[in-house]
């Protein structure tokens, strides 16, 4: 079955794995999803990740999800898709959204690559707001 919105599928797989209490989630790889995974790791939302290319299969991303040790609640409280294929959302550098008063991140696709909203503001570039994470 073909996936129309691969980013929404990426977010949904992580969300579903967390709701089920899984430690690992396996996601089909693409360059955008690889960069989003790296951003999640750099910002402390996931424990670790690995890109795998089994013989004769498509490349996969293996993500180890992160939970709070005291409450056993997932570190990622909410994953929300902002721009979607039917309605793209673009923002200039000054108009990039602040997620949860700066506690969360927005992942933005710019002409300088995929980055967080804070990095985009620092480099004075705008772009397509892909998703919000907090």
N, C-alpha and C positions, 0 to 999 in steps of 0.2 A: 504494500500500500504506500503510495506516494504521500509525503508530508508536505503540505502547502507552506506552513510557517515553521521552519526548523528551529528558530529561536524560541518560539512559544513551546515547542516540543521539548527543547532542552530544559526550560524552566519548569515545565510540568513534570518531567521525569524526576527532577531534583525534589520538587514539592511532594510528589507522591511517595518517593522513597523515604523522605523525612516523616511523613504522616504514618507510614508503616513501621518506622523505627529501624530501617535498614542502615547498616554501616557503610555499604558500598552501593554505587549506582553506575551502570554501564550505559554510555550514550554514544551513538554514531558520531564520528568526528567530521568536522569541517574547520576551515581556518578561522572563521568567526567564532565558533564554539570553543576552539582551542584558546583563543585570546580571552574570551569571556571567563573560561576556567582559570587561566593565569591571573586575571584580575580578582576573581573570587579568592584565590589562594593568597595573593599579595595583601588583600585587605582583611584576612583572617576569618573568612566565612566558611572555608572548607579546611579539612585537616591536611590532605595531600591529594595528588592526582598523578596519573600516569597515562601516556599515550601508547597504545598497543596496536601492532599491525600483525595479527595472526596470519600464518601462511594460507594464501588463497581466500582471505576474507577482507572485508572493508576495515579501515582503521577505526578504533574505538577509543573513547576516553573513559578511564576508570577513575571515579571520584570517591574519596573517603570523606563521608559527611562528618561534620563536627557538632557535638552535643555538649551542653553545659553539664559538668560532672555532678554538681549538687542536685539539680532539678531534673536532669535527663531530658531537657527541652532542646530542640534544635537551635543552633546559633542564628540561623537565618529565620527571622520571624515572618517575612513576607517577600515573595517574588512576584513582581507585577510587570507585565508587558506594557510598554508605553506606545511605541510606534508599531503598527501592524501592516500587513500588505494592503488592506483596504483603506487605511487611513494613516498616512505617514505623519510623524511629528518631528518637526525641525525646530531648533533653537539657536539663536546667536550666542556668542560667548557671554554677553551680559545677561541674557535671559534664560540660561540653563537652570533647571529646577534644583532646589535644595531639598533633599529627601530627609524627612524627619528632623528638620532644623539642623541639618549637617551631620546627623549621626549615621544616616544611611548613604548609599551611593547610587548614582545614576550611571549607567554604562552608555557611552555616546560613541557613535561611529562618525569620525571626522576625516578630513582629507589627509590627516597625519596619522591615521590608524585608529583603532578602537581603544578608548581610554575612559577613565572615570570623569565625572563632571568636574571634580577639583583639578585634575590634570588639564582638562580642556580650558578651564577658566585661567589657569596659570599660563598656558600657551596662547591665550586669546584666540581660540578657534571654537566655532560652533559646529553643529552637525545634527544628525538624526539621533534622537533619544531612543535607545533600544529598550531599556528596562530600568526598573527601580528595585533596589535590594536594601532591606533593613531588617 
